Amino acid sequence: MKIALVSPYDFCYPGGVVNHIIALEEQLSKMGHDVKIIAPTSRDVEGYENFIKIGNAHCFPAKGTTLRISTSLCLEPRIREVMEREKFEIFHLHEPCMPMLCSALLKFADAPIVGTFHASGVIPNYYYGWPVTTYKLKKRRHRIVGKIAVSQPAMDYANKYVPGEYEIIPNGIDLDIFHPDVKPLEQYLDGKLNILFVGRLEKRKGLKYLINAFKIVKKAFPDSRLIVVGPGVRFRRKYENKVRREHIEDVVFVGKVSLEEMPRYYKTADVYCSPAVSGESFGIVLLEAMAVGTPIVATDIPGYRTVLTSGKEGLLVRPRDSKLLASAICSILSDKELRMQMGANGILTSSEYDWKKVSRRIYDYYLKVLGRETPSEPADNEQKSEVLI
């Protein structure tokens, strides 16, 4: 099948949607399909043979996060050029209501459109993408013939703007990369207890609450360390200044790390903490930590409750409460047996989100939308063959 995976966001910057699309492209390509990723960029992209650029991406600060999208009103010629050359059988738009690339393809796409809705809660995706061009998108949303939401919270949110029947298919995780046998980072194996944060350094990720919590944790566990991993310049300076000003020791800002390195950071951690305050429709970072066997402390928000059961793989606490966050971290750090049990539970939970399973569900949904019969799975004693469409 000839498939277009479309992102409205700058392909050069990491993020949940972009990472989702990259992983899905890899899995669908392994299944034998001809897959192209289409997205705007802020600079040249190297190393992706199946990538097609449409539009220049620009950066817009917005409500505690940063949008990197194309705002061009002149994408039609490039879109038509790509469609004429590629002859796609299906377009899979991620956040289909976001300007300008996805919203333009709602008008110009020459094949059936499936949309995946990732967002949840009061975040800019629909605030900027829907009301600004309501009169256009209300005329175009009927073109989304298949609707996928990554979670129940994402479906509830999207259904307000694009009503209809949804298929809930979660984000996936690459268990060939994230698994319990990865090696920890030797530089942090000095006897200290490591607390890990992973995420973009934005307000909604809640890092300031974790830093405040760490001050409390540090008193109970003097030999503890907070490792902060994730991109961000403006907020990083702010957080670093806070740490210096308040004389908080053992806080390490790592910055952006590669996908290959990321599992080793999770493995190094005695506890992973995600203090996000809003806007998380899913908990992909929670799954990454689970897959390597690391217990979790996270905020009790709908997207995180989708994947984590408090008391099983970790603990959920009320958002924006540094004291509760510190208490939960301390309870896990103080009990090695609990850490091991939560880690083992997390490994089992993460296995249900293997990208191999998730991509198969997405492909089967394509077939459903196109009115094609889903191939039956071969019996265990039969030789599996490639699906030819």
C-alpha positions, 0 to 999 in steps of 0.5 A, spaced: 500 500 500 502 507 498 501 511 504 502 518 506 504 519 514 503 527 515 505 531 521 503 538 521 509 539 526 517 541 524 520 534 523 527 537 525 524 537 532 523 531 537 516 530 540 510 525 541 507 526 534 513 526 530 516 520 534 510 516 533 510 518 525 517 515 525 516 509 528 509 507 524 513 509 518 519 504 520 514 498 522 509 499 516 515 499 511 518 493 514 511 490 513 512 491 505 508 498 504 511 504 500 511 509 506 512 516 505 513 522 511 510 529 509 512 534 514 514 542 514 521 543 516 526 549 519 532 546 516 534 540 511 533 533 513 538 528 513 538 520 513 531 519 512 530 517 505 522 516 505 521 524 507 518 529 503 518 536 505 512 541 504 512 548 507 517 551 512 516 551 519 516 556 524 516 557 532 511 560 536 510 560 543 504 558 546 500 557 552 506 553 556 509 550 550 512 551 543 508 550 536 513 549 530 508 549 524 508 552 517 503 558 516 504 558 509 498 559 505 501 557 498 502 550 499 497 547 494 502 547 488 507 543 492 502 538 495 499 537 488 506 536 485 507 531 490 501 527 489 502 527 482 508 524 483 507 519 489 500 516 487 498 515 494 492 510 496 491 513 503 493 519 507 494 519 514 494 526 518 496 526 525 492 532 528 488 533 522 485 540 524 492 543 525 494 549 520 497 549 515 499 543 512 494 538 515 488 543 514 490 544 507 491 536 505 483 536 508 482 540 502 487 537 496 488 530 498 486 526 492 485 519 496 481 517 503 484 521 509 485 517 516 486 522 522 489 520 528 488 525 534 493 526 539 491 532 543 488 532 550 485 538 554 486 545 554 493 545 549 494 550 543 493 544 538 485 546 537 485 552 540 490 555 534 488 550 529 480 550 529 477 556 531 482 560 527 479 557 521 472 554 523 469 556 517 473 552 513 475 546 517 467 545 518 466 544 511 472 539 510 472 535 516 467 530 513 473 528 508 476 525 515 473 518 513 477 514 519 478 517 526 483 514 530 484 517 538 491 515 542 486 514 548 480 515 551 481 523 553 484 524 546 477 521 543 473 525 548 477 532 546 477 531 539 470 529 539 468 536 541 471 538 534 470 533 529 464 528 532 463 521 529 466 514 531 473 513 533 477 507 533 482 508 540 489 505 538 494 507 543 501 510 542 506 504 541 513 503 544 519 499 540 521 494 545 527 492 541 530 499 543 527 500 550 528 493 554 530 491 561 537 488 559 540 495 557 546 497 560 545 503 565 550 509 565 556 508 568 558 515 570 551 515 575 553 509 578 556 512 584 552 510 590 547 515 589 539 514 588 538 517 581 531 521 580 530 522 572 526 527 568 525 526 561 521 531 557 521 538 553 523 544 558 516 547 558 511 549 563 506 544 562 511 539 563 512 541 571 519 541 572 519 546 577 514 542 581 519 536 581 525 541 583 521 543 589 520 536 591 527 534 590 529 539 595 525 535 600 527 529 597 534 531 598 533 532 606 531 525 607 536 522 602 542 526 602 545 521 597 540 522 591 541 526 584 536 529 579 537 528 572 534 532 567 533 530 560 530 534 554 531 539 549 529 547 551 533 553 552 529 559 555 526 554 560 533 551 561 536 557 563 530 559 568 531 552 571 538 552 572 538 559 575 533 557 580 537 551 582 543 556 583 539 561 587 536 556 592 543 552 592 540 545 590 546 540 589 546 534 585 541 537 579 544 535 572 541 538 566 543 533 560 539 536 555 537 533 548 540 525 548 539 520 542 534 515 542 539 510 542 542 513 549 535 514 552 534 507 554 540 507 558 538 513 562 531 510 564 535 504 566 540 508 570 534 511 574 532 508 581 525 512 580 522 516 573 518 522 575 513 525 570 510 531 574 506 534 567 500 538 569 496 538 563 496 536 556 498 529 556 493 525 552 498 519 553 504 517 557 509 514 552 515 516 557 511 512 562 511 506 557 519 507 556 520 507 563 516 501 564 519 497 558 526 498 562 523 496 569 524 503 572 518 505 577 514 511 576 512 517 580 507 521 575 501 526 576 494 523 576 492 526 570 487 523 565 492 521 559 497 518 565 491 514 568 491 511 561 497 507 562 499 507 569 495 504 575 497 507 581 500 502 586 502 497 580 507 500 576 508 506 580 504 512 584 500 517 581 499 524 585 495 530 585 498 535 580 502 541 582 503 539 589 511 538 590 510 535 597 506 530 595 511 529 589 516 528 594 513 524 599 511 519 593 518 519 591 521 518 598 516 512 599 519 508 592 526 510 594 526 507 601 523 500 599 528 497 594 523 491 594 517 495 592 522 498 586 523 491 583 516 489 584 513 496 580 519 495 575 517 488 574 509 490 573 511 495 568 515 491 564 509 486 563 504 492 562 509 495 556 509 489 552 502 490 550 504 497 547 509 493 542 509 497 536 509 491 532 502 490 535 500 497 534 502 498 527 498 492 525 492 495 528 493 501 524 494 497 518 488 493 519 484 500 520 486 502 513 483 496 510 477 497 514 476 504 511 478 502 504 473 497 504 478 491 504 478 485 507 483 484 513 487 478 512 486 472 517 492 471 521 496 464 519 496 459 524 502 458 528 504 451 524 503 455 517 509 459 514 507 466 515 507 470 508 507 477 506 501 481 505 500 483 498 495 489 497 
